[in-house]
Amino acid sequence: MGVDNERGRVRAVALFDLDGTLIDTERRNRMIWQMLLDNHQLDHDVAIFMGRRGRDVLPEIFPDHDVEQLIAEVFSYDDHPGLPDVAPVPGAAELVRKVVAYGSRIGLVTSARREWAETRLDQVGVRSLFEVLVTAEDVEVGKPDPAGFLLAAARLRVDPDDCVVFEDSVAGISAAKAAGMKCVAVATTHAGEDLADADLVVADLTAVGWPPFS
């Protein structure tokens, strides 16, 4: 990771995932995907959706269905009564502000759509701090493919090896490492042992500082 010689600091760029990393949505998302599976009488582990774009996963388990129709059905469940509320992950806003106060640049790489991402970053109170948002619409293939992280680095005009990724999913960690980036895993949606491919595993964002690596 490069060093800014004028300031004597690590020239690190922070790239955050959204769902499960900055906002707690796992139970909500699992319930919505389960509604889809139940409606089509399909027995499948909803964990396959975690950290990935729905449009990448759906053809794998619904090979004979129209993906756009399935996505529209999923969106129709968003206002279903009884869904858990969305709330920031502990330490999320504080860490984002710490990164910016340090003088490091910051971006978002999410499998969610842009409208969802904008709304949820506003909810956390940090939307204005993000220079770059790479969302589901911006890449041909989502995580675990590294395209999203590489695009964020290109838009920020930084080298991938100067980027530190914050992720909660196995697919996200795989994407970050394939992009040649350091990765901090947040054990909000998976057990710590499932995230062992990351460079550092923390319980939530209160347990990590910036920069996380010397």
N, C-alpha and C positions, 0 to 999 in steps of 0.2 A: 504494500500500500504506500502510495507516494507521500512525500512530506513537503509542506509549504515552508521553504527555508526562511522566508521573511518573518514568519510568525512562529516558526519552530513547532508547528502543530501538524497532526496527521491530516492530510488533505482527503478526508473521507466524505463520501456522499451517502446520505441515508435514503433507502428505498423501502417504503412500507407497503405491505399487503393491507387489505382493509378488513374483510370479514374474518373474525376470530383473532385478528391482530390488534386493530384499533377499536373495533366494535364487537360486542358479544352477540352473535347472531346464530350460533351453531344450532341450538334447540329449535329456534324458529325455522331456519332453513331445512333442517331435517324433517320437521313436521310438514312443511310445504311439499318437499319432494315425496314424502311418504303418502300424502294425499293423492299425488299424481299416480304413484305406483298402485295404490289401492283402487283408484278409479278405473284403472286398466287391468285390475286383478293380476298384477305382476308381482312375484315374490323376488325381491332383490335387496341387497344391503344398500341403504341410502348413503353409506360412507363413500361410495364411489363418486359422489358429487362434490365431496368436500375439497375445496381449494381449486376446483376446475370449472371451466365454463360449461354451463348446461348444454350449449349447442355442440360441444365436443363429446359429452358423455351420452346424450340422448340417442344418437345413432347406434351406439354400442348395445344398448338394451332395448331400443325400439327400432329395429332395423327396417320395419315396414311402415313406419309412420312419418308423417310430415313434421319436420323439426319445428318449423315456425308455428304450426298449430299447437304442438305440445308446449312450446314456450308461452304462447298466449294463454293456454290453460293454466300453467304455473302462475303467471301473473294474476289470473283471476282469483287465486287463493290468497293473495297478499292481504286482503282485508277480512279474512275469515276470523270469526270470533274465537277467542281463546288462544290465539297465537301469543307467544311470549313477547314482551317488549324488547326493543333494541336499546342497548346501553353501552357507553364507552367501556373498553377494557381498562381496569385500574392502571393508572400511570400513563395512559395514552397521550392525553393532551400535554401533560407535564414533560414527557420525553420529547415530543415534537417541538415544543417551545425551547427545550434545552438545546436541541440540535441547532435550531435557528440562532439562538443566542450565542452559541459557540462560534458561529460564522460558517457553518457547513450548509450545503445545499440539500434540498429535500424533494423527493418525488413519490408518487403512488403508483403501484402496479397491481391491478386487481382483476379478478375474473368476473366482476360485476359490471353492469352497464353504467354508463356515465351519469345518468340521472340519479341512480341509486347512490353512486359514489359522492356526487356533489352534495346530495341531501345529508348523507351520513357524516361527511367531513364537517358540514355546517353544525350538525348535532354535537360533534365532539368539540367544536369551536376552533378549528384549526384550518379551515379551507383556504384562507388567504395566505397561509404559510407555505403551501405546496406550489412549487414552480411548474411541475409537470404532473399530469395525470394520464396514465396509460390504462385504458379500460377495455372491456370485452370487444368493443367495436373497432379497436385500433390494430388488432393482430389477426392474422389468418388462422393461427393455431395458438391455443392457450396453454397454460401450465399443465403438465411438467415441461413443455417446450420452453426454452429460454427466451423466445422472441420478445416477450413483453419487457423483460428486464433489460435486454440489449437495446430495445427501442428507447426506453427511459434514459439509459446512459447516453445514447446518441443525441437525444433531444437536449440533454443537459450538457452535451459536449465534454463528457468525462470518460476516462478509461473504465472498463468494467472492473478491473482489479482495484480501483479506488472506491468501489461501492460496497456498502454494508446493507444487506437485506434483512428486514424483520418479517418473519413468516410464522404461521401456525400450522401449516399443512405439509404432509409428505410431498405432495405434488409441487408445492411452492418451494420447498427446500431443494428438490431435485432441479427445478428450473433455475434457481439462484446459483447453485453449484455448477450447472451446465453452462451458465453465463460467465463463469470464472469469478464469481463474487463471494465475499465472506457472507455468512448467514448466521443470524441470531434467531433461534426458534423459541416461540412463546407457547408454553404448554397449556394453552387454554382450551384446545379442542382435541388434543391427542395426549397420550401418556408420554412422559419424557423419553422413555426407551424407544418409542416409535420415531423420535426426532433425532436420533443419534448421528445422522449424517450432517447435521448442522455443526458449525464451529463452536457454538455456545447455546445452551438450553437454559431458559429462565421460566419461572412460574408465571409471571406477568411483567408488564413494563415498568413496574415499580422496582424491579430487581436488576435493572441494567442502567448504566450511565452512558455518557457520550464523550468521546468515542469509546466503544466497548472493547477495542483491541489496541494494544500499544504497538 
